[in-house]
Amino acid sequence: MKKWIVVAFVVLVGMVPLRAQNLQSSQIRFFDAYAMEALTVDATAGGVAFTANKVTTATRKAQQVQFRVVCATVSPCSINFTVEGTAPTASVGFPLNENEVWDVFKYTNITRFKAIRSGANSAVLRVIYYY
């Protein structure tokens, strides 16, 4: 009987998942805003990027960019965007509609950001840069 209890204990212990926590990944970071702009997103082939001299200044590199999609003139308007280097099109990329807000984190993702309108109307991104 004791033998079966030991075997059952070993089997049950082997089934318990062991998990190491990465405390850094769960930390909240706050950034300081240093620039803002209104960026028009139209049908430019290859997409529109964030303004380079706002992403990288003489003293800082953006670590977070937050933007809201607003319509340039008439509603509705929507965009598709990418952050890994793929050129967005009207059907390729992550879609956002009017009044949606998105955050892009990490300098490399920010520098690879491209957006294009996905419908007939251009959009304006209300952008805030943080470091």
N, C-alpha and C positions, 0 to 999 in steps of 0.2 A: 504494500500500500504506500509506504514512504517513497518508494522508487517512482510510482506514478505521480505523486504530488510534486516531487522534484522535477520530473519531466514536464509536467503541466506548467510549473513555475518558469522553467527555462523557455518554454514555447511562448508563454504570455509576455515575459520580459522581452523576448526577441521581437514581439509584435508592436511594442510601444515605440513610436517614432521619437527619435532624438533630434532636437532642433536647437541649433545655436542661434542666438539673436544677434543681429548686427545693429547695435545701438545707433550708429551713425546714420543709417538709412531712415530711422524713425525720428530724427531730430528735426525741429522746425527752424528754418532760417528766415530772417527778415532782411530785406534789401532796402537801400536808399534810392529814391528816384532821382535822376539827374537830367533827363531830357524827355521831350514829348514831341509828337508831330501828327499830322493828318496825312496819310499815305493813300493815294488813289490806286485802286486795283482795277485794271482794265483788261483788255484782251491781249496784252503784250505777250508775244510768243516766248515761252520759257518762264514766264511769270515775273512778278515784281518782288524785289528783295527789300528788306529793311534798309534804311539809308546808312551807308557804310560809315560815314563820319559821326553818326550817332551811336552805332554799335561799338565802334572802337574810337576812343578819343585819345588825346595825348597822355591822359592820366588814368584812364579806366577802360575796362572791357565789360560789356553788358553780361550779366549773369541771369537775368530774367527780363522778358519783354511781355507786357500784357497789352492786348488789343481788343477793341470792340468793333464789330462790323456795323457800319451805318451806310445808308444809301446816299449816293452822290446827288441825285436829283429826284428820282421817282422810285417808288416801291414796286415790286419787290426786288431785292438784290441778294446775291449769294456768291460765295467764293469757294474755291478748292485750294488747299495749301499743302505743302510738303516741307519736311525739315531734314531729310536725309540725303538730299541731292538730286532726287528725281524732279524733272520739270513737270509742274502741274498742267493739266488741261481742263477743259470743261467737264470731263468725265473721270479724270485721274487726280487723286489727292483726297485729303480729308475735308469734307464739306462743312461749311458754316453758313448760317443764314443771318439776316438782319437782326441786330441787337444781341447777338451771341458774343460772349467774351471768352477769350482763350489766353493761356499763359504758355510761353515757350521758355524752357529753362536750359541753361548751359550754353556757354559761348559758341561751341561748335554747332549746336542745333540752330542757334540764332543766326549765325553767318550762312547757314545753308537754307534758311527759310525762303520760300518762293510762294507767291499767291497769284491766282488768276480768277477773273470773274467766271462764274459757271452758267450765268444766264445772259440775257440781253442787256442788262443794266450794270454799269460800273458801281463799285462800292468804294467807300472810304474807310480805312482802318484808323481809328483813334488810338495811337500807340503811346505807351509809357515805357521808358527804358530804366532799368534798375541795375545797380552794381552792388 
